[in-house]
Amino acid sequence: MTLLGGAAAAWPMSARAQTPDPIPCQLGPSPHQKGPLVWMDMDQIELDAAYDQRFYAPMGDQIQKRVASNSNAVRARLGEPLRLSYGPSELEKLDVYRARKPNAPIFLFVHGGSWRGGSARNNAYSAEMFVNAGSNFIAIDFIDINQAGGDLRPMAAQVRSAIAWTYKNAASFGADANRLYIGGRSSGAHLTAVALVTDWERDHGVPADVVKGGICSSGMYDLKPVRISKRSSFVRFTDEMEQTMSPQRNLNQLRAPVIVTYGTNETPEFQRQARDFAAAAKAAGKSVELIEAPNYNHYEMGESYGNPYGPSGRAALALMQLPILG
């Protein structure tokens, strides 16, 4: 006992390596000599980083994997969705998670993925929240930018077709066509905003107010700076595409109330895009609400669609006038 006690007492006096403090994650582009300005106060390196979420959300891949595993868990509890076709191609399908009561409203979700990825199946994570609140939840699949040859317009066309199809066929799965709401995150928020500025009567033969409200979380609404960023390596921008796919320039067609959300840990451009879009809609006399979520990054904003107490989930339920707890 004496020997053990003496040895223990000697430990604090022993030399030991000092454990260094952790190094904080680098947010934004790496330090560099600033080059010529290409957009506002940004050089090309800074602008490219502002349209690449990896520079501002280093845990993004892990969050995306969690979203996919949560989608699997939701299906284990709710059951497999109805898999229905809204168009002629194999890609034009949607997943319907049905409400527990008939004639319930519809929330149609447009997934993100930089226009390059994502799927309806891996974006079912918020279905349970909507179903529990009394709504049908629909996640749609659509063509990606590579399959579309670098053209954003086929993607937007398919999203619009899915919305029009849902309105026309809502009764077939027991939903209320007259309470149809749409929402999306990231590039899906961009496509959601594009859908909100559609001439529905002219282009799809449905009522002008077919969409009763929309929520755009962490999107892009004017594509001019996107066009001069490194996203132009996979999007084949033209003047016509930039104009028609910039919902901020087509607000004359906006009829539905819209909620715009973003997080304060997003890239500077995604924050500015949200603020400018909401300000432009307000200046045009449209019904718009801007929600800034402190301390959320880009991927966390999307994930919050599945949380009734998170910024995107709470906003969506409020838009639809649904209870937080069913």
C-alpha positions in Angstrom: 0.0 0.0 0.0 2.8 2.4 0.8 4.6 1.7 -2.4 1.4 2.1 -4.4 0.5 5.3 -2.7 4.0 6.7 -3.2 3.9 5.8 -6.9 0.5 7.4 -7.3 1.7 10.5 -5.5 4.6 10.8 -7.9 2.5 10.8 -11.0 1.6 14.6 -11.0 5.3 15.4 -10.9 6.1 13.2 -13.9 6.9 14.9 -17.2 4.1 14.4 -19.7 3.3 15.7 -23.2 1.0 18.7 -23.4 -2.1 17.9 -25.4 -2.6 20.7 -27.9 -6.0 22.5 -28.3 -8.1 21.4 -31.3 -7.7 23.5 -34.5 -11.0 25.1 -35.5 -12.5 24.1 -38.8 -11.5 26.4 -41.6 -14.7 28.2 -42.9 -14.6 29.9 -46.3 -11.7 29.8 -48.8 -8.2 29.2 -47.7 -6.1 32.3 -47.1 -4.8 33.7 -50.4 -3.7 36.9 -52.1 -6.8 38.6 -53.2 -7.3 38.8 -56.9 -9.4 41.1 -59.1 -13.0 41.5 -57.9 -15.5 39.5 -60.0 -18.7 40.0 -57.9 -19.3 42.7 -55.3 -16.3 42.5 -53.0 -15.3 39.0 -53.9 -12.5 37.7 -56.1 -13.0 34.5 -58.1 -11.7 32.2 -55.3 -14.1 33.8 -52.8 -17.1 33.6 -55.2 -16.4 30.0 -56.1 -16.3 29.1 -52.4 -19.5 31.1 -51.8 -21.3 28.7 -54.2 -19.7 25.5 -52.8 -21.2 24.4 -49.5 -18.1 22.3 -48.6 -16.2 25.5 -47.7 -18.8 26.6 -45.1 -20.3 23.3 -43.9 -17.4 20.8 -43.5 -19.8 18.3 -41.9 -22.2 18.4 -44.8 -21.5 14.9 -46.0 -22.2 13.4 -42.6 -25.5 15.4 -42.3 -26.5 14.2 -45.8 -25.9 10.6 -44.7 -27.9 11.2 -41.5 -30.8 12.6 -43.6 -30.7 9.4 -45.7 -30.7 7.1 -42.7 -33.5 9.1 -41.1 -35.5 8.7 -44.3 -35.1 4.9 -43.9 -36.2 5.1 -40.3 -39.3 7.1 -41.4 -40.3 4.5 -43.9 -39.8 1.8 -41.2 -42.5 3.6 -39.2 -44.8 4.9 -41.9 -44.5 2.2 -44.4 -43.4 2.4 -48.1 -44.9 5.3 -50.0 -47.1 5.2 -53.1 -44.7 5.4 -56.0 -46.6 7.2 -58.8 -45.6 8.5 -62.3 -46.3 12.1 -63.1 -44.7 12.0 -66.6 -43.6 9.7 -69.3 -40.0 9.1 -68.4 -38.6 6.7 -65.8 -37.3 9.7 -63.9 -40.7 11.4 -63.6 -42.0 9.8 -60.4 -43.0 10.8 -57.0 -43.4 9.2 -53.5 -46.6 9.9 -51.7 -46.7 9.5 -47.9 -50.4 9.6 -47.2 -52.1 11.4 -44.4 -54.1 9.4 -41.9 -57.4 11.1 -42.8 -58.9 11.8 -46.2 -59.1 15.3 -47.8 -55.9 16.4 -46.1 -53.6 19.1 -47.5 -50.5 18.3 -49.5 -46.9 19.4 -49.0 -44.8 18.7 -52.1 -41.0 18.7 -51.5 -38.3 19.5 -54.0 -34.9 18.1 -52.9 -31.6 19.8 -53.2 -28.2 18.5 -54.3 -26.5 21.3 -56.3 -28.8 20.4 -59.2 -26.6 17.3 -59.6 -27.9 14.8 -57.1 -30.5 13.9 -54.5 -33.5 11.6 -54.7 -37.1 11.4 -53.4 -36.2 8.3 -51.4 -33.4 10.0 -49.4 -35.6 13.0 -48.7 -38.4 11.3 -46.8 -37.0 12.4 -43.5 -39.6 15.1 -42.9 -42.6 13.0 -44.1 -43.4 11.8 -40.6 -43.6 15.4 -39.3 -46.1 16.3 -42.0 -48.1 13.1 -41.7 -48.4 13.5 -37.9 -49.5 17.1 -38.4 -52.3 16.0 -40.7 -50.8 16.5 -44.2 -49.9 14.3 -47.2 -46.1 14.5 -48.0 -44.9 14.1 -51.5 -41.2 13.9 -52.5 -40.5 14.1 -56.2 -37.8 12.8 -58.5 -36.7 14.7 -61.5 -33.8 14.9 -64.1 -30.4 16.1 -62.8 -28.2 18.7 -64.5 -25.9 16.2 -66.1 -28.8 14.2 -67.6 -30.3 17.4 -68.8 -27.1 18.3 -70.7 -26.3 21.3 -68.4 -29.7 22.9 -68.9 -31.7 23.9 -65.9 -35.0 24.3 -67.8 -35.9 20.6 -68.1 -35.5 20.3 -64.3 -37.8 23.2 -63.8 -40.3 21.8 -66.3 -40.5 18.5 -64.6 -41.0 20.1 -61.1 -43.8 22.1 -62.6 -45.3 19.0 -64.2 -45.2 17.2 -60.9 -47.1 20.0 -59.2 -49.8 20.2 -62.0 -50.1 16.4 -62.0 -50.5 16.4 -58.2 -53.3 18.9 -58.4 -55.1 17.0 -61.1 -54.8 13.6 -59.4 -55.0 14.5 -55.7 -58.4 12.8 -55.3 -56.9 9.5 -56.5 -54.9 9.2 -53.2 -57.4 11.0 -51.0 -55.8 14.4 -50.8 -57.3 17.9 -51.1 -56.1 19.5 -54.4 -57.2 22.9 -53.2 -54.7 22.9 -50.3 -51.4 22.3 -52.2 -48.2 23.8 -50.8 -44.6 23.4 -52.1 -41.2 23.7 -50.6 -37.6 22.9 -51.2 -34.0 23.3 -49.9 -30.8 24.5 -51.6 -31.1 23.9 -55.4 -34.6 22.6 -54.7 -35.4 25.9 -53.1 -34.3 27.5 -56.4 -36.6 25.2 -58.4 -39.4 25.8 -55.9 -39.1 29.6 -56.4 -39.1 29.0 -60.2 -42.3 27.0 -59.8 -43.8 29.8 -57.8 -43.4 32.3 -60.7 -45.2 30.0 -63.2 -48.2 31.0 -65.4 -50.2 27.9 -64.4 -53.3 28.6 -66.4 -51.4 29.2 -69.7 -48.7 26.5 -69.3 -50.5 23.7 -67.5 -54.3 24.3 -67.6 -54.7 24.5 -63.9 -55.9 27.4 -61.7 -53.5 30.4 -61.4 -53.6 29.9 -57.6 -53.0 26.1 -57.8 -50.1 26.6 -55.2 -51.4 28.0 -52.0 -48.0 28.8 -50.5 -44.3 28.1 -50.8 -41.2 27.8 -48.6 -37.7 28.3 -50.0 -34.9 27.3 -47.7 -31.3 28.3 -48.5 -31.8 28.8 -52.3 -30.6 30.9 -55.2 -32.9 33.4 -56.8 -30.8 35.4 -59.3 -28.4 33.4 -61.3 -26.0 36.1 -62.4 -23.3 35.5 -59.8 -23.9 31.7 -60.0 -23.2 31.9 -63.7 -19.7 33.4 -63.1 -18.9 31.0 -60.3 -17.5 27.5 -60.8 -21.0 26.1 -61.1 -20.7 27.2 -64.7 -18.5 24.1 -65.2 -21.6 21.9 -65.1 -24.4 24.4 -65.9 -24.3 25.6 -69.5 -25.7 29.0 -68.9 -27.1 31.2 -71.6 -28.7 34.7 -71.3 -32.1 33.2 -71.8 -31.6 30.5 -69.2 -30.2 33.1 -66.7 -33.3 35.3 -67.2 -36.0 32.6 -67.1 -34.4 30.6 -64.3 -33.9 33.7 -62.0 -37.2 33.8 -60.1 -36.2 37.2 -58.6 -36.6 38.7 -62.1 -40.0 37.2 -62.7 -41.9 38.2 -59.6 -44.8 39.5 -61.6 -46.0 35.9 -61.7 -45.7 35.3 -58.0 -49.2 34.8 -56.6 -48.7 32.6 -53.5 -47.4 33.6 -50.1 -43.8 32.6 -49.8 -41.5 32.1 -46.8 -37.7 32.5 -47.3 -35.4 31.0 -44.8 -31.6 30.9 -44.4 -29.0 30.2 -41.7 -26.4 32.6 -40.4 -23.7 29.9 -40.9 -24.4 29.6 -44.6 -22.1 31.0 -47.3 -22.2 34.8 -47.7 -23.9 34.5 -51.1 -26.6 32.1 -49.9 -27.4 34.5 -47.1 -27.5 37.5 -49.5 -29.6 35.7 -52.1 -32.3 35.0 -49.4 -32.3 38.6 -48.2 -32.4 40.1 -51.6 -35.1 37.8 -52.9 -37.4 38.5 -49.9 -36.7 42.3 -50.3 -37.5 42.2 -54.0 -40.7 40.3 -53.4 -41.7 42.8 -50.7 -41.0 45.7 -52.9 -43.1 44.1 -55.6 -46.1 44.0 -53.2 -46.0 40.3 -52.7 -46.7 38.3 -49.5 -43.3 37.3 -48.2 -41.7 36.4 -44.8 -38.0 36.2 -44.3 -36.7 34.0 -41.5 -33.0 34.2 -40.4 -32.0 31.1 -38.3 -29.1 31.9 -36.0 -26.2 29.3 -36.0 -27.6 27.0 -38.7 -25.5 26.0 -41.7 -26.8 25.1 -45.1 -27.4 21.4 -44.5 -28.8 21.9 -41.0 -31.4 24.3 -42.5 -32.6 21.5 -44.9 -32.6 18.9 -42.1 -34.8 21.2 -40.0 -37.7 20.5 -42.4 -38.2 17.3 -40.4 -38.3 19.2 -37.0 -41.5 21.0 -36.0 -39.3 23.2 -33.7 -36.7 23.8 -36.3 -36.8 26.9 -38.6 -37.9 25.2 -41.8 -40.2 22.7 -40.2 -42.0 25.3 -38.0 -42.3 27.7 -41.0 -43.8 25.0 -43.2 -46.4 24.0 -40.6 -47.3 27.7 -40.0 -47.6 28.3 -43.7 -50.1 25.4 -43.9 -51.9 26.4 -40.7 -51.1 23.0 -39.2 -50.4 22.3 -35.5 -46.9 21.6 -34.3 -48.2 18.6 -32.5 -50.9 16.5 -34.3 
